[in-house]
Amino acid sequence: MAKIKPAPEPNRGFVRYLDQRLKKEFGDRVPPEKRPDPLDTLILTVLSQHTNDRNRDRAFAELKRRFASWERVTASPPQEIEDAIRVGGLARQKSERIKEMLEEIQRREGKLELGRLCSLAVSEAREYLLSFKGVGEKTAALVMLFCCGLPAFPVDTHILRVTKRLGLIPEQTTADQAHRRLEALVPEPAYYRFHLNLIELGRHFCKARKPDCVGCCLNAKCPKAFRIKP
């Protein structure tokens, strides 16, 4: 039986070690010069619910193909939006959510764009995004980090699982709670890289059912390594 490793103390020194080890394994991650549009990304997150990335992207591409602008989407009946995004699943619910969101942005901003979001303070940007129906902590953090370069740390199912196994957050931590805990623990300059590399680790090695501990680059420091039964 493998010897049980003590859980490492969740401190920034340990996080820096993990970040550098993942960087060596999966490479550095640098934000693109041209960041994604905040409104496009917000709509993408609606389309991503309960589907895979491929169908999400197909639904988004068809939505953009059929409608020349977000203004045209707002002016269209929900049935037309629903038809455009059907491949992504839950088309009726998502079409209603998209239309409501666009109408609310138009009302607040006077136009259908969210560029102003990137000039807000972190707390203000998060509060603004969370005020939309259906937008949670993960979506808000994704838009802030990827579109605006604001210091936010998105937590998806892979990151939640991996950081619990590594002892960075307690087992009972919810996804919403994990955002704040990890933002306090991970150095801000590493948010972008550490987020993407943890997802890479979770997808290919630290899987939910059959983790590949042998191939994992963090097995020497992981307290759960070789101890998770299939």
CYANA upper distance limits for C-alpha pairs under 8 A (distance plus 0.5 A):
  2 ALA  CA    226 PHE  CA      7.44
  2 ALA  CA    227 ARG  CA      7.98
  4 ILE  CA    223 PRO  CA      7.26
  4 ILE  CA    224 LYS  CA      8.31
  5 LYS  CA    221 LYS  CA      8.27
  5 LYS  CA    222 CYS  CA      7.84
  5 LYS  CA    223 PRO  CA      5.33
  5 LYS  CA    224 LYS  CA      8.09
  6 PRO  CA    223 PRO  CA      6.35
  7 ALA  CA    166 LEU  CA      7.93
  7 ALA  CA    167 GLY  CA      6.38
  7 ALA  CA    222 CYS  CA      7.91
  7 ALA  CA    223 PRO  CA      5.58
  8 PRO  CA     14 PHE  CA      8.06
  8 PRO  CA    166 LEU  CA      8.25
  8 PRO  CA    167 GLY  CA      7.01
  8 PRO  CA    221 LYS  CA      8.08
  8 PRO  CA    222 CYS  CA      8.47
  8 PRO  CA    223 PRO  CA      7.89
  9 GLU  CA     14 PHE  CA      7.94
  9 GLU  CA    167 GLY  CA      7.96
  9 GLU  CA    168 LEU  CA      8.17
 10 PRO  CA     14 PHE  CA      7.11
 10 PRO  CA     15 VAL  CA      7.97
 10 PRO  CA    167 GLY  CA      7.00
 10 PRO  CA    168 LEU  CA      5.36
 10 PRO  CA    169 ILE  CA      7.89
 10 PRO  CA    185 LEU  CA      8.17
 11 ASN  CA     15 VAL  CA      6.95
 11 ASN  CA    168 LEU  CA      8.42
 11 ASN  CA    185 LEU  CA      7.10
 12 ARG  CA     16 ARG  CA      6.50
 12 ARG  CA    185 LEU  CA      6.35
 12 ARG  CA    186 VAL  CA      6.90
 12 ARG  CA    187 PRO  CA      7.68
 13 GLY  CA     17 TYR  CA      6.86
 14 PHE  CA     18 LEU  CA      6.79
 15 VAL  CA     19 ASP  CA      6.51
 15 VAL  CA    185 LEU  CA      7.97
 15 VAL  CA    186 VAL  CA      6.86
 16 ARG  CA     20 GLN  CA      6.65
 16 ARG  CA    186 VAL  CA      8.35
 16 ARG  CA    187 PRO  CA      8.41
 17 TYR  CA     21 ARG  CA      6.62
 18 LEU  CA     22 LEU  CA      6.57
 18 LEU  CA    218 LEU  CA      7.80
 19 ASP  CA     23 LYS  CA      6.49
 19 ASP  CA    190 ALA  CA      7.93
 19 ASP  CA    193 ARG  CA      8.37
 19 ASP  CA    194 PHE  CA      6.31
 20 GLN  CA     24 LYS  CA      6.67
 21 ARG  CA     25 GLU  CA      6.81
 21 ARG  CA    217 CYS  CA      7.61
 21 ARG  CA    218 LEU  CA      7.86
 22 LEU  CA     26 PHE  CA      6.31
 22 LEU  CA     27 GLY  CA      7.80
 22 LEU  CA    194 PHE  CA      8.20
 22 LEU  CA    197 ASN  CA      6.69
 22 LEU  CA    198 LEU  CA      8.16
 22 LEU  CA    217 CYS  CA      7.81
 22 LEU  CA    218 LEU  CA      8.49
 23 LYS  CA     27 GLY  CA      5.10
 23 LYS  CA     28 ASP  CA      5.74
 23 LYS  CA    193 ARG  CA      8.17
 23 LYS  CA    197 ASN  CA      7.73
 24 LYS  CA     28 ASP  CA      8.12
 25 GLU  CA    217 CYS  CA      7.53
 26 PHE  CA    197 ASN  CA      7.03
 26 PHE  CA    200 GLU  CA      8.21
 28 ASP  CA    193 ARG  CA      6.98
 29 ARG  CA    192 TYR  CA      7.50
 29 ARG  CA    193 ARG  CA      5.32
 29 ARG  CA    196 LEU  CA      8.01
 30 VAL  CA    192 TYR  CA      8.07
 30 VAL  CA    193 ARG  CA      7.56
 31 PRO  CA     35 ARG  CA      7.89
 31 PRO  CA    146 PHE  CA      8.03
 31 PRO  CA    192 TYR  CA      7.94
 35 ARG  CA    146 PHE  CA      7.21
 35 ARG  CA    147 CYS  CA      5.77
 35 ARG  CA    148 CYS  CA      7.84
 36 PRO  CA     40 ASP  CA      7.90
 36 PRO  CA     41 THR  CA      7.29
 36 PRO  CA    146 PHE  CA      7.35
 36 PRO  CA    147 CYS  CA      5.59
 37 ASP  CA     41 THR  CA      6.63
 37 ASP  CA    115 GLY  CA      8.46
 37 ASP  CA    147 CYS  CA      6.51
 38 PRO  CA     42 LEU  CA      6.62
 38 PRO  CA    113 GLU  CA      8.28
 38 PRO  CA    114 LEU  CA      6.43
 38 PRO  CA    115 GLY  CA      7.52
 38 PRO  CA    143 VAL  CA      6.42
 38 PRO  CA    147 CYS  CA      5.95
 38 PRO  CA    148 CYS  CA      8.12
 39 LEU  CA     43 ILE  CA      6.82
 39 LEU  CA    112 LEU  CA      8.45
 39 LEU  CA    113 GLU  CA      6.57
 39 LEU  CA    114 LEU  CA      6.33
 40 ASP  CA     44 LEU  CA      6.67
 41 THR  CA     45 THR  CA      6.79
 41 THR  CA    143 VAL  CA      7.01
 41 THR  CA    147 CYS  CA      8.26
 42 LEU  CA     46 VAL  CA      7.20
 42 LEU  CA    139 THR  CA      7.83
 42 LEU  CA    143 VAL  CA      7.37
 43 ILE  CA     47 LEU  CA      6.93
 43 ILE  CA     98 ILE  CA      7.12
 44 LEU  CA     48 SER  CA      6.58
 44 LEU  CA     56 ARG  CA      7.61
 44 LEU  CA     57 ASP  CA      8.24
 44 LEU  CA     60 PHE  CA      7.14
 45 THR  CA     49 GLN  CA      7.28
 45 THR  CA    139 THR  CA      7.10
 46 VAL  CA     94 LYS  CA      7.00
 46 VAL  CA     97 ARG  CA      8.11
 46 VAL  CA     98 ILE  CA      7.67
 47 LEU  CA     51 THR  CA      8.37
 47 LEU  CA     56 ARG  CA      5.96
 47 LEU  CA     59 ALA  CA      7.67
 47 LEU  CA     60 PHE  CA      7.70
 47 LEU  CA     85 ILE  CA      8.40
 47 LEU  CA     88 GLY  CA      6.96
 47 LEU  CA     94 LYS  CA      7.13
 48 SER  CA     52 ASN  CA      7.25
 48 SER  CA     53 ASP  CA      7.19
 48 SER  CA     56 ARG  CA      5.64
 48 SER  CA     88 GLY  CA      8.01
 50 HIS  CA     89 GLY  CA      7.95
 50 HIS  CA     90 LEU  CA      8.45
 51 THR  CA     55 ASN  CA      7.05
 51 THR  CA     56 ARG  CA      7.08
 51 THR  CA     88 GLY  CA      6.73
 51 THR  CA     89 GLY  CA      7.21
 52 ASN  CA     56 ARG  CA      6.68
 53 ASP  CA     57 ASP  CA      6.56
 54 ARG  CA     58 ARG  CA      6.73
 55 ASN  CA     59 ALA  CA      6.57
 55 ASN  CA     87 VAL  CA      6.56
 55 ASN  CA     88 GLY  CA      5.44
 56 ARG  CA     60 PHE  CA      6.71
 56 ARG  CA     87 VAL  CA      8.34
 56 ARG  CA     88 GLY  CA      5.76
 57 ASP  CA     61 ALA  CA      6.54
 58 ARG  CA     62 GLU  CA      6.68
 58 ARG  CA     85 ILE  CA      8.45
 58 ARG  CA     87 VAL  CA      7.54
 58 ARG  CA     88 GLY  CA      7.79
 59 ALA  CA     63 LEU  CA      6.64
 59 ALA  CA     84 ALA  CA      7.25
 59 ALA  CA     85 ILE  CA      4.93
 59 ALA  CA     86 ARG  CA      7.37
 59 ALA  CA     87 VAL  CA      6.28
 59 ALA  CA     88 GLY  CA      5.89
 60 PHE  CA     64 LYS  CA      6.76
 60 PHE  CA     85 ILE  CA      7.36
 61 ALA  CA     65 ARG  CA      6.56
 62 GLU  CA     66 ARG  CA      6.60
 62 GLU  CA     84 ALA  CA      6.26
 62 GLU  CA     85 ILE  CA      7.20
 63 LEU  CA     67 PHE  CA      6.67
 63 LEU  CA     81 ILE  CA      7.69
 63 LEU  CA     84 ALA  CA      5.83
 63 LEU  CA     85 ILE  CA      6.74
 64 LYS  CA     68 ALA  CA      7.07
 64 LYS  CA     69 SER  CA      7.84
 66 ARG  CA     84 ALA  CA      7.62
 67 PHE  CA     72 ARG  CA      6.34
 67 PHE  CA     73 VAL  CA      6.62
 68 ALA  CA     72 ARG  CA      6.95
 69 SER  CA     73 VAL  CA      7.16
 70 TRP  CA     74 THR  CA      6.71
 70 TRP  CA    102 LEU  CA      8.02
 70 TRP  CA    112 LEU  CA      7.22
 71 GLU  CA     75 ALA  CA      6.77
 71 GLU  CA    112 LEU  CA      7.41
 72 ARG  CA     76 SER  CA      6.70
 73 VAL  CA     81 ILE  CA      7.49
 73 VAL  CA     99 LYS  CA      7.74
 74 THR  CA     99 LYS  CA      6.21
 74 THR  CA    102 LEU  CA      6.76
 74 THR  CA    103 GLU  CA      6.97
 76 SER  CA     80 GLU  CA      7.08
 76 SER  CA     81 ILE  CA      7.67
 77 PRO  CA     81 ILE  CA      7.44
 78 PRO  CA     82 GLU  CA      6.49
 78 PRO  CA     92 ARG  CA      8.26
 78 PRO  CA     95 SER  CA      6.36
 78 PRO  CA     96 GLU  CA      6.69
 78 PRO  CA     99 LYS  CA      7.68
 79 GLN  CA     83 ASP  CA      6.66
 79 GLN  CA     92 ARG  CA      8.23
 79 GLN  CA     95 SER  CA      8.27
 80 GLU  CA     84 ALA  CA      6.89
 81 ILE  CA     85 ILE  CA      6.96
 81 ILE  CA     95 SER  CA      6.04
 82 GLU  CA     86 ARG  CA      6.40
 82 GLU  CA     91 ALA  CA      5.52
 82 GLU  CA     92 ARG  CA      6.02
 82 GLU  CA     94 LYS  CA      8.04
 82 GLU  CA     95 SER  CA      5.64
 83 ASP  CA     91 ALA  CA      7.94
 85 ILE  CA     89 GLY  CA      8.04
 85 ILE  CA     91 ALA  CA      6.43
 85 ILE  CA     95 SER  CA      8.10
 86 ARG  CA     90 LEU  CA      7.82
 86 ARG  CA     91 ALA  CA      5.48
 87 VAL  CA     91 ALA  CA      8.32
 90 LEU  CA     94 LYS  CA      6.62
 91 ALA  CA     95 SER  CA      6.30
 92 ARG  CA     96 GLU  CA      6.87
 93 GLN  CA     97 ARG  CA      6.74
 94 LYS  CA     98 ILE  CA      6.51
 95 SER  CA     99 LYS  CA      6.65
 96 GLU  CA    100 GLU  CA      6.61
 97 ARG  CA    101 MET  CA      6.54
 97 ARG  CA    134 GLY  CA      8.28
 98 ILE  CA    102 LEU  CA      6.64
 99 LYS  CA    103 GLU  CA      6.65
100 GLU  CA    104 GLU  CA      6.66
101 MET  CA    105 ILE  CA      6.71
101 MET  CA    132 PHE  CA      7.53
101 MET  CA    133 LYS  CA      8.12
102 LEU  CA    106 GLN  CA      6.63
102 LEU  CA    112 LEU  CA      7.42
103 GLU  CA    107 ARG  CA      6.69
104 GLU  CA    108 ARG  CA      6.67
105 ILE  CA    109 GLU  CA      6.23
105 ILE  CA    110 GLY  CA      8.01
105 ILE  CA    111 LYS  CA      7.68
105 ILE  CA    112 LEU  CA      6.67
105 ILE  CA    113 GLU  CA      8.07
105 ILE  CA    114 LEU  CA      8.46
106 GLN  CA    110 GLY  CA      5.48
106 GLN  CA    111 LYS  CA      5.36
106 GLN  CA    112 LEU  CA      5.75
107 ARG  CA    111 LYS  CA      8.15
109 GLU  CA    113 GLU  CA      8.04
109 GLU  CA    114 LEU  CA      8.27
114 LEU  CA    118 CYS  CA      8.41
115 GLY  CA    119 SER  CA      8.22
116 ARG  CA    120 LEU  CA      7.55
117 LEU  CA    125 ALA  CA      6.41
117 LEU  CA    148 CYS  CA      8.21
118 CYS  CA    125 ALA  CA      7.93
118 CYS  CA    144 MET  CA      7.93
118 CYS  CA    147 CYS  CA      8.28
118 CYS  CA    148 CYS  CA      5.43
118 CYS  CA    149 GLY  CA      8.36
118 CYS  CA    150 LEU  CA      7.96
120 LEU  CA    124 GLU  CA      6.39
120 LEU  CA    125 ALA  CA      6.00
121 ALA  CA    125 ALA  CA      6.54
122 VAL  CA    126 ARG  CA      6.65
122 VAL  CA    150 LEU  CA      6.96
122 VAL  CA    151 PRO  CA      7.59
122 VAL  CA    152 ALA  CA      8.40
123 SER  CA    127 GLU  CA      6.60
124 GLU  CA    128 TYR  CA      6.53
125 ALA  CA    129 LEU  CA      6.78
125 ALA  CA    144 MET  CA      7.83
126 ARG  CA    130 LEU  CA      6.57
126 ARG  CA    140 ALA  CA      6.50
126 ARG  CA    141 ALA  CA      7.86
126 ARG  CA    144 MET  CA      8.08
127 GLU  CA    131 SER  CA      6.69
128 TYR  CA    132 PHE  CA      7.97
129 LEU  CA    135 VAL  CA      7.15
129 LEU  CA    140 ALA  CA      6.10
130 LEU  CA    135 VAL  CA      5.92
130 LEU  CA    136 GLY  CA      6.39
130 LEU  CA    137 GLU  CA      7.57
130 LEU  CA    140 ALA  CA      6.94
131 SER  CA    135 VAL  CA      7.89
135 VAL  CA    139 THR  CA      6.43
135 VAL  CA    140 ALA  CA      7.15
136 GLY  CA    140 ALA  CA      6.69
137 GLU  CA    141 ALA  CA      6.57
137 GLU  CA    154 PRO  CA      8.03
137 GLU  CA    176 ASP  CA      6.47
137 GLU  CA    179 HIS  CA      7.73
138 LYS  CA    142 LEU  CA      6.58
138 LYS  CA    154 PRO  CA      5.57
138 LYS  CA    155 VAL  CA      6.34
138 LYS  CA    156 ASP  CA      7.40
138 LYS  CA    176 ASP  CA      8.08
138 LYS  CA    179 HIS  CA      8.21
139 THR  CA    143 VAL  CA      6.77
139 THR  CA    154 PRO  CA      8.03
140 ALA  CA    144 MET  CA      6.66
141 ALA  CA    145 LEU  CA      6.46
141 ALA  CA    152 ALA  CA      5.63
141 ALA  CA    153 PHE  CA      6.41
141 ALA  CA    154 PRO  CA      5.41
142 LEU  CA    146 PHE  CA      6.26
142 LEU  CA    147 CYS  CA      8.14
142 LEU  CA    152 ALA  CA      8.06
142 LEU  CA    153 PHE  CA      8.07
142 LEU  CA    154 PRO  CA      6.06
143 VAL  CA    147 CYS  CA      5.74
143 VAL  CA    148 CYS  CA      7.42
144 MET  CA    148 CYS  CA      5.63
144 MET  CA    149 GLY  CA      6.73
144 MET  CA    150 LEU  CA      5.67
144 MET  CA    151 PRO  CA      7.73
144 MET  CA    152 ALA  CA      6.82
145 LEU  CA    149 GLY  CA      5.11
145 LEU  CA    150 LEU  CA      5.46
145 LEU  CA    151 PRO  CA      6.51
145 LEU  CA    152 ALA  CA      5.98
145 LEU  CA    153 PHE  CA      7.64
145 LEU  CA    154 PRO  CA      8.39
145 LEU  CA    192 TYR  CA      7.66
146 PHE  CA    150 LEU  CA      8.45
146 PHE  CA    192 TYR  CA      8.37
151 PRO  CA    188 GLU  CA      6.54
151 PRO  CA    191 TYR  CA      7.59
152 ALA  CA    183 GLU  CA      7.15
152 ALA  CA    191 TYR  CA      7.62
153 PHE  CA    179 HIS  CA      6.60
153 PHE  CA    182 LEU  CA      7.48
153 PHE  CA    183 GLU  CA      6.23
153 PHE  CA    191 TYR  CA      6.37
153 PHE  CA    192 TYR  CA      8.15
153 PHE  CA    195 HIS  CA      7.40
154 PRO  CA    179 HIS  CA      6.88
154 PRO  CA    195 HIS  CA      7.55
155 VAL  CA    159 ILE  CA      6.09
155 VAL  CA    160 LEU  CA      6.69
155 VAL  CA    175 ALA  CA      7.14
155 VAL  CA    178 ALA  CA      7.42
155 VAL  CA    179 HIS  CA      6.52
155 VAL  CA    195 HIS  CA      8.27
156 ASP  CA    160 LEU  CA      6.65
156 ASP  CA    175 ALA  CA      7.98
157 THR  CA    161 ARG  CA      6.66
157 THR  CA    175 ALA  CA      8.37
158 HIS  CA    162 VAL  CA      6.59
158 HIS  CA    198 LEU  CA      7.83
158 HIS  CA    199 ILE  CA      6.07
158 HIS  CA    202 GLY  CA      5.51
158 HIS  CA    203 ARG  CA      7.42
158 HIS  CA    207 LYS  CA      8.37
159 ILE  CA    163 THR  CA      6.38
159 ILE  CA    195 HIS  CA      7.98
159 ILE  CA    198 LEU  CA      6.39
159 ILE  CA    199 ILE  CA      6.44
159 ILE  CA    202 GLY  CA      7.42
160 LEU  CA    164 LYS  CA      6.73
160 LEU  CA    175 ALA  CA      7.01
160 LEU  CA    178 ALA  CA      7.65
161 ARG  CA    165 ARG  CA      6.84
161 ARG  CA    202 GLY  CA      8.23
161 ARG  CA    208 ALA  CA      7.90
162 VAL  CA    166 LEU  CA      6.68
162 VAL  CA    198 LEU  CA      7.72
162 VAL  CA    202 GLY  CA      6.83
162 VAL  CA    206 CYS  CA      7.06
163 THR  CA    167 GLY  CA      6.66
163 THR  CA    168 LEU  CA      5.68
163 THR  CA    169 ILE  CA      6.65
164 LYS  CA    168 LEU  CA      6.41
164 LYS  CA    169 ILE  CA      5.74
164 LYS  CA    170 PRO  CA      6.62
164 LYS  CA    171 GLU  CA      6.13
165 ARG  CA    222 CYS  CA      7.57
165 ARG  CA    223 PRO  CA      7.51
165 ARG  CA    224 LYS  CA      6.30
166 LEU  CA    221 LYS  CA      8.34
166 LEU  CA    222 CYS  CA      5.72
166 LEU  CA    223 PRO  CA      6.80
166 LEU  CA    224 LYS  CA      7.57
167 GLY  CA    222 CYS  CA      8.37
167 GLY  CA    223 PRO  CA      7.79
168 LEU  CA    182 LEU  CA      8.32
169 ILE  CA    173 THR  CA      7.14
169 ILE  CA    178 ALA  CA      7.65
169 ILE  CA    181 ARG  CA      7.68
169 ILE  CA    182 LEU  CA      8.21
173 THR  CA    177 GLN  CA      6.55
173 THR  CA    178 ALA  CA      6.67
174 THR  CA    178 ALA  CA      6.58
175 ALA  CA    179 HIS  CA      7.33
176 ASP  CA    180 ARG  CA      8.13
177 GLN  CA    181 ARG  CA      6.97
178 ALA  CA    182 LEU  CA      6.37
179 HIS  CA    183 GLU  CA      6.55
180 ARG  CA    184 ALA  CA      6.76
181 ARG  CA    185 LEU  CA      6.88
182 LEU  CA    186 VAL  CA      6.23
183 GLU  CA    187 PRO  CA      8.13
183 GLU  CA    188 GLU  CA      7.99
186 VAL  CA    190 ALA  CA      7.34
186 VAL  CA    191 TYR  CA      7.19
187 PRO  CA    191 TYR  CA      7.26
190 ALA  CA    194 PHE  CA      6.12
191 TYR  CA    195 HIS  CA      6.34
192 TYR  CA    196 LEU  CA      6.96
193 ARG  CA    197 ASN  CA      6.56
194 PHE  CA    198 LEU  CA      6.42
195 HIS  CA    199 ILE  CA      6.97
196 LEU  CA    200 GLU  CA      6.82
197 ASN  CA    201 LEU  CA      6.65
198 LEU  CA    202 GLY  CA      6.61
199 ILE  CA    203 ARG  CA      6.57
200 GLU  CA    204 HIS  CA      6.73
201 LEU  CA    205 PHE  CA      5.85
201 LEU  CA    206 CYS  CA      6.36
201 LEU  CA    216 CYS  CA      8.19
202 GLY  CA    206 CYS  CA      4.94
202 GLY  CA    207 LYS  CA      5.93
203 ARG  CA    207 LYS  CA      6.53
204 HIS  CA    212 ASP  CA      8.43
205 PHE  CA    211 PRO  CA      6.03
205 PHE  CA    212 ASP  CA      5.30
205 PHE  CA    213 CYS  CA      7.35
205 PHE  CA    215 GLY  CA      7.34
205 PHE  CA    216 CYS  CA      6.33
206 CYS  CA    210 LYS  CA      8.26
206 CYS  CA    211 PRO  CA      5.08
206 CYS  CA    212 ASP  CA      6.68
206 CYS  CA    213 CYS  CA      7.60
206 CYS  CA    216 CYS  CA      7.81
207 LYS  CA    211 PRO  CA      5.01
207 LYS  CA    212 ASP  CA      7.77
209 ARG  CA    229 LYS  CA      8.33
209 ARG  CA    230 PRO  CA      5.93
210 LYS  CA    228 ILE  CA      8.34
210 LYS  CA    229 LYS  CA      7.99
210 LYS  CA    230 PRO  CA      5.64
211 PRO  CA    228 ILE  CA      7.97
211 PRO  CA    230 PRO  CA      8.46
212 ASP  CA    216 CYS  CA      6.74
213 CYS  CA    219 ASN  CA      6.55
213 CYS  CA    225 ALA  CA      6.24
213 CYS  CA    226 PHE  CA      6.30
214 VAL  CA    219 ASN  CA      7.76
214 VAL  CA    226 PHE  CA      8.31
218 LEU  CA    222 CYS  CA      6.55
219 ASN  CA    225 ALA  CA      5.96
220 ALA  CA    225 ALA  CA      8.27
224 LYS  CA    228 ILE  CA      7.12
